[in-house]
Amino acid sequence: MKKVLSPVSAFVLCAAILPLNAATYKETAGVIVIEAEHFDSRTTNTANHAFLVVPTEDPGSPSAFVNARGGVYLQLLPDSGAGATTDTNGVGIDPSVNFKVHIDNPGYYQLYLRWGGFDGGSDSVYARVLGISDGVGGILPDWYRYARTLTANNDFNGGWHGVAGFERTDAGGGDVPAVWYISAAGDYTIQLSQREDGAAVDALIFQLSNFSAPGDPGPPESDIVGMDTKPPVLVQALTAGNPTGLLVIFNEGVSPATATNKNNYAIDNGVTVNSVSPGLNTYSVVLNTTAITPGRAYNLTVNGVQDAAGNSIAANTKVQFYQVDGFIERRAFYVTGGTLPSITNSLKFINNQPDEVTYPTSFEGPVNYLDNYGTQFRGYVTPPTNGDYVFFICSDDNSVLFLSSDENPANKKLIAAETVWSNTRQWNTSGGGSDLTAKRSDQYTGTTWANGNQITLTGGKRYYIEAVHAEGGGGDLIAVTWRTPLDAADPNDGDPPIPGKYLSAFASPQE
């Protein structure tokens, strides 16, 4: 029997029973963002554990987390210490907390949590989407077990966590992208439940799984169903390899009358918008243009586009774009050995015969994909501006990163390496004891770049880039990110890899 949550004091009686902003949050352009304190309902258990709002209902234990969005978050309290309440016999049992969402665009959705724990006894929770289940051991995820892979601490700036254990109840390991298939439009409930007390959750993002991982601290909270006072926002413009076309993506559905009016769009550097066609959904359109050539940056300016509620986009909204594919080529070779020479000296690699070819929309491979294989990423990176760049590589097991001084692969130079292994997106640290200086191009002593550790690139120009990775057994991953002249600091562990808007494949899917 579920027990109504008891208030922690008479002063917070109402806040303890009611969520701060109970509502159903609306999916827009394939994304839903919810502040954790804006839950729909919650329960407690017989030991009086519950998801409490910090600092409204409790000051936090053992002390408050820092860098919460808006200064408010949920924490499973009381914190009884390491492993005190590890509910390994099931999921969805009290205490739990529910979040309601409305989805208009079905598809595969991935759940990201901005969350953490103070230590190894407070850093795991269960998550499920109610109604999506086919029994333990089936194909559908009855639940995922989230366990932190970054260092446990009280700082939400550790970023968003979108991988978890499929129907696992152990303390960690075996993480895969936490993805559910939403087969039809409608209302759904995301439920978090306790595995270890002390875990804290700042916000949730439920987004289409082919989107890039969210940056930190992440986008603003989504609209509530039935309420829309926010103007549309221009999210991205991509050529996707089209020499005479531009895919324009907004953050919500836009009115066809305004979104397909060619007079609402302008592109610099001599490109003319001839007409506008509807996209594959209500939040995108395709501009049919004169030639867009590689090797330079372009700016799109948008005016007059409105959403369904009549809210107009901000005047002279601009976004920069390049002639890129929006993805990079990833090739997998099923080869034993677990070393780079075992991959590059294999007949499959030499004879250009990969076992699998995919085209990810960011410079990152799947996590915990296989044992005994190698990965080769190859393609082009188009930097956004002139200046000095620093590239970072992260993999399990070891890997190397090459960059050419131009589009020609024959001119590629070794610029960074993972010497042992690292955990997911460990750009500055290494769980496996790798040489940290080798992981970044500005400190790698083995570089063969002509100017040593200084890599100076021209904005809008295409450069061939390649990463090769070997995996023996256990966990596996590979990702590449960078620091551009537009960035104020190096990337933090957990920050996303290079996104697709700067990437092109060496061999496109049509070739």
C-alpha positions in Angstrom: 0.0 0.0 0.0 1.4 3.4 -1.0 1.7 5.9 1.8 1.0 9.6 1.4 4.2 11.6 1.9 4.4 13.1 5.3 5.6 16.7 5.7 8.9 17.3 7.4 7.5 20.1 9.5 4.3 22.1 9.8 6.0 25.0 8.1 6.4 23.0 4.8 3.2 21.0 5.0 1.8 22.1 1.7 5.1 22.0 -0.1 5.7 18.4 1.2 2.4 17.1 -0.2 2.2 19.0 -3.5 4.8 19.4 -6.2 6.0 22.9 -7.0 4.5 22.9 -10.5 2.5 19.7 -11.1 1.7 19.6 -14.9 2.1 17.7 -18.1 5.2 18.9 -20.0 5.0 19.1 -23.8 7.5 17.6 -26.2 8.7 20.2 -28.7 10.9 19.3 -31.6 11.6 15.9 -30.1 12.7 17.3 -26.7 11.1 17.5 -23.2 12.9 19.3 -20.3 11.6 19.1 -16.7 13.0 20.6 -13.5 13.0 17.7 -11.0 11.0 19.7 -8.4 8.1 20.0 -10.9 7.1 16.4 -10.5 3.5 15.2 -10.9 3.3 12.9 -7.8 5.5 11.0 -5.4 5.3 8.4 -2.6 7.2 7.6 0.6 8.1 4.2 2.0 7.7 2.6 5.5 11.1 3.8 6.4 9.9 7.4 5.7 12.3 7.8 2.7 11.0 10.2 0.0 12.2 12.5 -2.8 12.3 15.8 -1.0 12.6 19.3 -2.5 15.9 20.9 -1.4 16.1 23.5 0.1 12.3 24.1 0.4 11.6 20.9 2.4 15.1 19.9 3.6 18.5 21.6 3.6 20.0 18.5 1.8 22.2 15.8 3.2 25.1 15.7 4.1 25.1 19.2 2.6 23.4 21.0 -0.3 24.4 20.2 -3.9 25.8 23.2 -5.8 25.1 24.5 -9.3 21.4 23.3 -9.4 19.3 24.9 -12.2 17.4 27.5 -10.3 18.9 26.5 -7.0 16.2 23.8 -6.4 16.4 20.0 -6.8 15.1 16.7 -5.4 17.0 14.4 -3.1 16.2 10.9 -1.7 16.2 11.5 2.0 17.1 10.7 4.7 20.5 9.6 3.6 21.2 6.5 5.7 24.8 6.0 4.5 26.5 3.8 2.0 24.4 0.9 0.8 21.8 1.4 3.5 18.7 1.1 1.3 19.8 -0.5 -1.9 16.6 -1.9 -3.3 18.0 -4.6 -5.5 14.9 -6.8 -5.5 12.8 -4.7 -7.7 12.0 -1.3 -9.2 9.1 1.1 -8.9 8.7 0.4 -5.2 8.3 3.2 -2.8 9.7 5.8 -2.6 9.1 7.0 -6.2 8.5 10.2 -8.1 6.5 10.6 -11.3 6.8 13.1 -14.2 4.1 13.5 -16.8 4.9 14.3 -20.4 3.0 14.7 -23.7 4.6 13.4 -26.9 3.4 14.4 -30.4 6.4 13.0 -32.4 6.8 9.2 -31.7 10.2 7.6 -32.0 13.1 6.4 -29.9 13.6 8.6 -26.8 16.6 8.7 -24.5 16.3 9.8 -20.9 19.1 12.1 -19.6 19.4 12.9 -15.9 21.3 15.8 -14.4 21.9 14.2 -11.1 24.5 12.8 -8.7 25.5 11.4 -5.4 27.9 12.3 -2.6 29.5 8.9 -2.6 29.3 5.3 -3.9 26.3 4.7 -1.5 24.2 7.5 -2.9 24.6 7.4 -6.6 22.0 5.1 -8.2 18.3 5.2 -9.1 15.9 3.3 -11.2 14.0 4.8 -14.1 11.1 3.5 -16.2 8.3 4.7 -18.5 5.1 3.4 -17.1 3.2 1.1 -19.5 6.3 0.2 -21.5 7.1 -3.3 -20.4 7.3 -6.9 -21.7 8.7 -8.7 -18.6 12.2 -9.1 -17.4 14.4 -10.5 -20.1 12.3 -9.2 -22.9 13.1 -6.8 -25.7 11.5 -3.7 -24.2 13.2 -2.0 -21.2 11.1 -2.6 -18.1 13.6 -0.2 -16.4 17.1 1.1 -16.4 19.5 1.4 -13.5 21.3 4.7 -13.5 24.7 4.7 -11.7 27.1 7.5 -11.9 30.3 6.9 -14.0 31.8 10.3 -13.1 33.4 11.0 -9.7 30.6 11.2 -7.1 30.4 14.7 -5.5 27.9 17.4 -4.7 28.2 19.3 -7.9 25.5 19.1 -10.6 28.0 20.5 -13.2 29.0 16.8 -13.7 26.6 17.1 -16.6 23.8 15.0 -18.1 23.8 11.2 -17.8 22.0 9.3 -20.6 23.4 5.7 -20.3 22.3 3.1 -17.7 22.0 -0.6 -17.1 19.2 -2.3 -19.0 17.0 -4.1 -16.5 20.0 -4.3 -14.1 19.8 -4.1 -10.3 23.5 -4.2 -9.5 25.6 -1.2 -8.4 27.0 -0.3 -11.8 28.4 -1.4 -15.2 26.9 -2.7 -18.4 25.6 0.8 -19.4 23.9 1.4 -22.7 21.9 4.4 -23.9 18.7 4.6 -21.9 16.2 4.5 -24.7 12.5 3.7 -24.9 10.4 3.4 -28.1 7.4 5.7 -28.0 5.1 4.1 -30.6 2.3 6.6 -30.5 1.5 10.2 -29.6 0.0 10.7 -26.2 0.7 11.2 -22.5 3.4 9.2 -20.7 4.7 9.0 -17.2 8.4 8.8 -16.4 9.1 7.3 -12.9 12.2 7.4 -10.8 12.5 5.1 -7.8 15.0 4.5 -5.1 18.0 2.2 -5.3 20.2 4.1 -2.9 19.2 7.0 -0.7 21.0 10.2 -0.9 20.8 10.4 -4.7 19.9 13.9 -6.0 18.2 14.8 -9.2 18.2 18.4 -10.6 16.4 18.0 -14.0 15.4 15.5 -16.7 15.6 15.6 -20.5 13.6 13.1 -22.6 14.7 13.5 -26.2 14.9 11.7 -29.5 17.8 9.3 -29.2 19.5 10.5 -32.5 20.0 14.0 -31.1 23.3 15.1 -29.6 23.7 14.8 -25.8 22.6 18.0 -24.1 25.2 20.5 -23.0 25.4 21.8 -19.4 23.4 23.2 -17.7 21.0 22.4 -20.6 18.1 24.0 -22.3 15.2 25.8 -20.5 12.2 23.9 -19.2 9.6 22.8 -21.7 6.2 24.4 -22.0 3.2 23.0 -20.1 0.5 21.4 -22.2 -2.2 24.0 -23.0 0.1 27.0 -22.5 2.4 28.6 -25.0 3.7 32.2 -24.6 7.3 31.5 -25.8 8.4 32.5 -29.3 10.0 29.9 -31.6 13.7 29.6 -31.5 16.0 28.8 -34.4 17.9 25.7 -33.3 20.1 24.7 -36.3 20.7 25.0 -40.0 22.2 22.1 -41.9 23.0 21.5 -45.5 23.3 17.7 -44.8 25.5 17.6 -48.0 22.9 19.2 -50.2 24.7 21.8 -52.5 21.5 23.7 -53.1 19.4 23.3 -50.0 19.4 24.1 -46.3 17.4 22.2 -43.6 16.2 24.7 -41.0 15.1 23.4 -37.6 13.1 25.3 -35.0 12.5 24.3 -31.3 8.8 23.9 -31.9 6.1 23.5 -34.5 5.8 26.6 -36.7 3.0 27.9 -38.9 3.3 26.7 -42.5 2.2 30.2 -43.8 5.1 32.0 -42.1 7.7 29.2 -42.2 7.4 28.6 -45.9 7.5 32.3 -46.9 10.9 32.7 -48.7 10.9 36.4 -47.8 11.4 35.5 -44.1 14.9 34.1 -44.9 18.2 35.6 -46.0 21.6 34.0 -46.5 24.8 36.0 -47.0 27.8 35.4 -49.3 25.7 35.6 -52.4 23.3 32.7 -51.7 19.6 33.2 -52.8 16.6 31.5 -51.2 14.4 30.5 -54.2 11.6 28.7 -52.4 10.8 27.0 -49.1 9.4 23.5 -48.7 7.8 21.9 -45.6 10.1 19.6 -43.7 9.4 16.1 -42.5 7.7 17.5 -39.4 6.1 20.7 -38.2 9.3 22.2 -36.7 11.5 22.1 -39.8 11.6 23.5 -43.4 13.9 23.1 -46.3 15.2 26.2 -48.1 15.8 25.6 -51.8 18.8 27.8 -52.7 21.4 28.7 -55.2 24.8 26.9 -54.8 26.2 26.6 -51.3 29.9 25.8 -51.7 32.3 24.2 -49.2 35.2 26.1 -47.7 33.4 29.1 -46.2 31.0 30.0 -43.4 27.5 31.2 -44.1 24.9 33.1 -42.0 21.2 32.5 -42.1 18.9 35.4 -40.9 15.3 34.7 -40.1 12.4 37.1 -39.5 8.6 36.8 -39.3 8.3 33.0 -38.5 5.6 32.2 -36.0 4.5 29.2 -34.0 1.0 27.8 -33.9 0.1 30.2 -31.0 1.2 33.3 -33.1 4.4 34.0 -31.2 7.0 35.5 -33.5 10.6 34.6 -33.6 13.0 37.3 -32.4 13.8 39.9 -35.0 17.0 39.2 -37.1 17.6 35.8 -35.5 20.9 34.4 -37.0 22.7 31.1 -37.1 25.9 30.2 -38.8 26.3 27.1 -41.0 28.7 25.3 -43.3 28.4 22.9 -46.3 28.7 19.7 -44.2 26.9 16.4 -44.0 25.9 16.7 -40.4 27.5 13.3 -39.6 30.7 11.4 -39.8 31.5 7.9 -41.1 32.1 5.2 -38.4 33.4 1.8 -39.5 33.6 -1.3 -37.2 36.0 -4.2 -37.8 35.3 -7.4 -35.9 38.9 -8.4 -35.3 40.5 -10.1 -32.3 43.6 -8.9 -30.6 42.6 -5.8 -28.7 45.5 -3.7 -30.0 45.8 -1.0 -32.6 48.2 -3.1 -34.8 45.8 -6.0 -34.6 43.2 -3.7 -36.2 45.3 -1.8 -38.7 47.2 -4.9 -39.9 44.1 -7.0 -40.3 43.1 -8.0 -43.8 39.6 -6.5 -43.2 41.2 -3.1 -42.5 43.8 -3.3 -45.3 41.3 -4.4 -47.9 38.7 -1.8 -46.8 36.1 -4.4 -45.7 34.4 -3.2 -42.5 31.8 -5.4 -40.9 29.6 -2.4 -40.1 29.3 1.2 -41.3 27.2 3.8 -39.5 26.9 7.6 -39.7 26.6 9.1 -36.2 25.6 12.7 -35.8 28.4 13.4 -33.4 32.0 12.3 -33.1 31.2 9.4 -30.7 30.7 5.7 -30.9 28.3 3.5 -28.9 29.2 2.6 -25.3 29.8 -1.0 -24.3 29.1 -2.1 -27.9 31.2 -5.3 -28.4 34.3 -7.2 -27.4 37.2 -7.9 -29.8 36.7 -5.2 -32.5 38.1 -2.0 -33.8 36.6 1.3 -34.9 37.7 3.8 -37.5 36.1 7.2 -37.7 36.9 9.1 -40.9 35.6 12.2 -42.4 36.0 16.0 -42.4 35.7 18.6 -39.7 34.9 22.2 -40.6 36.0 24.7 -37.9 33.7 27.6 -37.1 36.3 30.3 -37.0 40.0 31.1 -37.6 42.4 30.3 -34.7 44.0 27.7 -32.6 42.2 24.5 -31.7 42.9 21.7 -29.2 41.5 18.2 -29.8 40.8 15.7 -27.1 40.3 11.9 -27.5 38.7 9.5 -25.0 38.4 5.7 -25.6 38.3 2.2 -24.1 40.7 0.6 -25.0 43.4 2.6 -26.7 43.1 4.8 -29.8 44.9 7.4 -31.9 43.7 10.6 -33.6 44.8 12.0 -36.9 44.2 15.4 -38.6 45.2 16.6 -42.0 46.4 20.0 -43.0 43.7 20.0 -45.7 41.0 17.7 -47.2 43.6 15.1 -48.3 43.9 12.0 -46.1 47.5 11.6 -47.4 48.5 14.6 -45.3 47.1 13.4 -42.0 49.3 13.7 -38.9 49.1 12.0 -35.5 47.9 14.6 -33.0 46.6 12.7 -29.9 46.3 9.2 -28.4 44.5 7.3 -25.6 47.4 5.2 -24.3 45.4 2.8 -22.0 41.6 3.5 -21.5 39.2 6.0 -20.0 35.6 6.1 -19.0 32.9 7.8 -21.1 33.8 11.4 -22.0 36.8 11.5 -19.6 38.6 14.3 -21.5 40.9 15.4 -18.7 41.1 12.2 -16.5 41.4 8.5 -17.1 39.9 5.6 -15.3 42.6 3.3 -16.8 45.7 5.3 -16.0 46.3 6.7 -19.5 48.9 9.4 -20.2 46.7 12.5 -19.7 49.0 14.7 -21.9 48.6 12.3 -24.8 44.8 12.7 -24.7 45.0 16.3 -25.8 46.7 17.7 -29.0 48.4 20.7 -27.3 50.4 18.5 -24.9 51.0 15.3 -26.8 54.7 14.7 -27.1 54.2 12.2 -29.9 52.5 14.6 -32.3 53.6 14.7 -35.9 51.8 18.0 -36.7 54.0 20.4 -38.6 53.7 23.2 -36.0 54.1 20.8 -33.0 51.3 21.2 -30.5 49.8 24.3 -32.0 47.0 23.5 -34.4 45.9 26.7 -36.3 42.8 26.2 -38.5 40.8 28.3 -41.0 37.1 28.8 -40.3 34.9 27.2 -42.9 37.6 25.1 -44.4 37.3 21.3 -44.5 40.0 19.2 -42.8 40.3 15.4 -43.0 40.1 13.8 -39.6 40.4 10.2 -38.5 40.3 8.2 -35.3 41.2 4.5 -34.9 40.3 2.5 -31.8 40.9 -1.0 -30.6 38.8 -3.0 -28.0 39.7 -6.3 -26.4 37.2 -7.0 -23.6 35.2 -5.3 -21.0 33.9 -1.8 -21.5 34.4 0.0 -24.8 33.8 3.5 -26.2 35.5 6.2 -28.3 34.8 9.9 -28.6 36.5 13.1 -29.8 35.9 16.7 -28.7 37.7 20.0 -29.1 38.3 23.4 -27.7 37.7 26.1 -30.3 38.8 29.8 -30.2 35.1 30.5 -29.3 35.4 28.5 -26.0 36.4 30.2 -22.8 37.9 27.0 -21.3 38.8 23.4 -21.9 35.9 20.9 -22.0 34.9 19.4 -18.7 34.6 15.6 -18.2 31.2 14.7 -19.4 30.9 17.5 -22.0 29.6 16.4 -25.4 31.8 15.4 -28.4 32.1 17.4 -31.6 28.6 17.8 -32.9 27.4 17.0 -36.4 27.1 20.5 -37.6 30.9 20.6 -38.0 31.2 17.1 -39.5 31.1 15.4 -42.9 31.6 11.7 -43.9 34.6 10.6 -45.9 32.3 8.3 -47.8 28.6 9.2 -47.6 25.8 6.7 -47.3 25.0 7.1 -51.0 28.5 6.2 -52.2 
